Amino acid sequence: MQFDFADAIIWYVVFLYSIVSHEAAHAWASYRLGDDTAYRGGQVSLDPTPHVKREPFGMVAVPILSYIIGGWMIGWASAPYDPQWALRHPRRAAWMALAGPAANLIFVILAGIALRAGLQAGFFDLPSSLGFTEMVAGSGGKFAEGAATFLSILFSLNLLLFTFNLLPLPPLDGASIPLLFMPERLAGKYQEFIWQPAFNLIGLVVAWNVFGSIFGPVQLFAMRLLYAGL
C-alpha cells in the first residue's frame, strides 16, 4: 500500500485517544468503586503518557506496524486493578470492566451525531462507497475531507472496540457481565476460572475467529441508524 502520512496521523490520534479513554474509564470506575491501584499508577487520566509507559508495545509499536502492513491500526493497553478487591466486590469489578466499552460507545454516539449534522448541513456528502474510513465524504476542501476521515474512523473504530470488548470471553470485558447476576458465593470461583492464562488465550483465539460474523450485523445496524431517512 502507498503510505499516506496525513492519514496515518489521523488514524493514530483516533486510535490513541480511543484506547486511552477506554482504559481511563476502567481506572476511573475502579477508583470510584474503591480500588485506587490505577489511580496511583496515573491511569485515571486522558493524558496518553502513563498509558503509553505501561504498554509501549501495544500503544506505539503494534499500531504503527499494523498501519504500515495493512493500512489500519490495532493495539492494546491496560489499567491495573487489585484482584483481591475484585474478589471481594465482584459486582463492582463487573461495572469497572464495563466502563471501558461504555467510553467507546460514547465516542460512537458523539461521532454519529457529528456525522449526521455534517450531512444535513451539507458539509459532508454520502460517499460513493461505504468503508471503515469513509462513512461520509467531504463536500469540498481539505478541511472537510480531513474531518470526514477523522469522524469516520472515530465512529468505526470505537464501534469495533465496543463490540469486541463486550464479547463474553476472557480476557475481554464482556466476560465480567455474568458477575452482575451471579450469587457472590459463585462469583469468586468464576473470576478465578476466567483469570487463568490458558482460558485467556483460548478466549482471544475464539473471539478473533467469531468476531467477523458478529461485527458485520452490528455495523450494518449502526449504519442504518446513521443514514436513516437519507
Number of C-alpha atoms within 10 A of each C-alpha: 8 6 11 10 9 9 16 17 12 18 23 19 12 20 23 22 17 21 25 29 25 26 28 28 26 29 31 21 23 29 18 12 15 13 23 20 18 23 19 12 16 18 26 25 19 19 14 16 13 17 26 18 12 17 16 16 15 17 24 17 13 16 22 21 15 14 18 16 12 11 17 20 20 18 19 19 18 20 24 18 20 13 15 11 17 20 18 13 17 25 21 21 28 20 19 24 26 24 23 27 26 18 22 27 20 15 22 25 16 15 20 23 15 17 25 20 13 20 19 12 10 13 20 22 19 16 14 10 9 13 12 14 20 20 25 25 25 22 18 12 9 10 11 17 17 16 20 26 22 20 25 24 24 27 28 23 25 26 22 20 19 24 19 22 21 19 21 16 22 25 21 19 23 20 21 26 19 15 21 15 9 14 12 16 8 11 22 18 12 18 19 11 14 18 14 12 12 11 15 17 13 14 20 15 12 13 20 11 11 12 14 11 9 14 15 12 11 14 16 11 11 18 15 12 12 16 14 9 6 9
